[in-house]
Amino acid sequence: MTIVLKKGQKLEEVLPPNISAKGSKKLNAKKYVGMVKSAEDPLEIQRRIRNEWE
């Protein structure tokens, strides 16, 4: 979506009411640390996935 603002015009005046000009909430990634359990070495998983492109 492209929005053109004229000099002195506020973003809130241009946006539809269902879209806010404020940013969304940030993700707290620390609460997910250690949640994924795997029997395989994470480095080996990463190497295998990256080798699929070659």
N, C-alpha and C positions, 0 to 999 in steps of 0.2 A: 504494500500500500504506500502510495506517495502522497504526502501532504505538503501543500505550499502555504507558507505563512506570509502574510503581508506585514510590513513594518508596524509594530505596535500591537499586533494581533496575538492573543494568548492561545496556547495549544489546547487548553480546556474548551475554548469556544469552538474549535474546529472539529475535535474528536466526537464521534457518536457517544451517547451516554453509556453504552455497554463496554466501551474501551477506556481504560484509565491511563492517564499520562504518567502515573507513578510506576516504578519498577515492581516486579513481582517479588514474593518472598524468596529469600535465599535458602538454598538447601544446606542443611547441617549434615555434612558427610561424615563427621566424626561418630555419629550414632550408629553408623553401619560398619565401622571398623571391626574386622574379625568375624563378620556374620557369615561369610561364605566359607564352607568347609570343603576341602578337597583332599583326596588321597594322593593326587599327583602333585609334583613340584610346580609351583606357579611359573617359574622361569621356563620350564619345559613346555607348559601350556602355551605361553607367549611365543616361544620359538616355533612351535607347531603351527599356530595360527598365522604367524607372519610368513612361514614357508609356503602356505597355500597360494600366495600371490605369484610365486615364481614358477 
